[in-house]
């Protein structure tokens, strides 16, 4: 597995990260806002640490991710390789049927 680039804060290093990369489709999209994430950038063969800072709404699965290096981007996390802290996902609500339908569009 590629390494995470950059200095990861101590409290994030101590978390257990999910091994699944499709975690973004397993939980309600609104639940991810505020969550630290690691996003795989295949062209760099590296995981980048960031925080989900926004969500585009009920009919969109796009999230704004702000990376620790200051960059940010709007991503369809359901189509990205993403890992989240396992403890934060333990009580995560699943997506609704409406949200899953929007993703399929």
C-alpha positions in Angstrom: 0.0 0.0 0.0 1.3 3.5 -0.8 2.4 5.6 2.1 0.5 8.7 3.2 2.5 11.8 2.2 3.1 14.7 4.6 3.2 14.8 8.4 0.1 13.2 9.9 -1.0 14.7 13.2 -0.4 12.3 16.2 -4.2 11.9 17.0 -4.8 10.8 13.4 -1.8 8.4 13.3 -3.4 6.6 16.3 -6.7 5.9 14.6 -7.5 2.6 12.9 -8.3 3.4 9.3 -10.7 1.3 7.2 -9.2 -1.1 4.8 -12.2 -0.7 2.4 -11.7 1.9 -0.2 -15.4 2.1 -1.1 -16.4 3.4 2.3 -18.0 6.6 0.9 -21.0 4.6 -0.5 -21.6 2.7 2.7 -22.7 5.7 4.8 -25.0 8.7 4.4 -23.1 11.4 2.5 -23.9 14.1 5.1 -22.2 12.0 7.8 -18.8 12.4 6.1 -18.8 16.2 6.7 -16.1 17.0 9.3 -14.5 13.5 8.9 -10.8 13.1 8.3 -10.2 11.0 5.1 -7.3 9.6 3.1 -7.8 9.9 -0.6 -5.7 7.8 -3.0 -4.2 9.7 -5.9 -3.2 6.8 -8.3 -1.0 9.0 -10.5 1.1 9.7 -7.4 0.7 6.3 -5.9 0.1 8.0 -2.5 -2.7 8.6 0.0 -3.4 12.2 0.9 -4.8 13.2 4.2 -7.6 15.7 4.3 -10.9 16.6 5.9 -14.4 16.6 4.3 -15.5 20.2 4.8 -18.7 20.2 2.8 -21.3 18.3 0.9 -23.3 19.5 -2.1 -26.7 18.4 -0.9 -29.3 15.6 -1.0 -29.1 15.1 -4.8 -25.3 15.1 -5.1 -22.7 12.9 -3.6 -19.9 15.5 -4.2 -17.9 16.5 -1.2 -15.4 19.2 -0.6 -12.1 17.8 0.7 -9.5 20.2 2.1 -6.0 18.6 2.2 -3.4 19.1 4.9 -1.2 20.9 2.4 -3.8 23.6 1.8 -5.2 22.3 -1.5 -8.9 21.5 -1.8 -11.2 19.9 -4.4 -14.7 18.9 -5.0 -14.9 15.1 -5.3 -17.4 12.4 -6.0 -16.1 10.3 -3.1 -18.2 7.4 -4.1 -16.0 7.1 -7.2 -12.7 7.6 -5.4 -10.5 5.3 -3.3 -11.1 6.7 0.2 -10.3 5.5 3.7 -11.9 6.8 6.9 -11.2 6.2 10.6 -13.0 2.9 11.5 -14.1 4.2 14.9 -16.0 7.1 13.4 -17.8 4.8 11.0 -19.0 2.4 13.7 -22.3 4.2 14.2 -22.7 5.8 10.8 -26.1 5.8 9.2 -26.5 4.1 5.8 -27.5 6.1 2.8 -31.2 6.5 2.2 -32.9 5.0 -0.9 -33.2 8.6 -2.3 -29.5 9.2 -1.9 -28.6 5.9 -3.5 -30.9 6.7 -6.4 -29.2 10.1 -6.8 -25.8 8.3 -6.9 -27.0 6.0 -9.7 -27.9 9.0 -11.9 
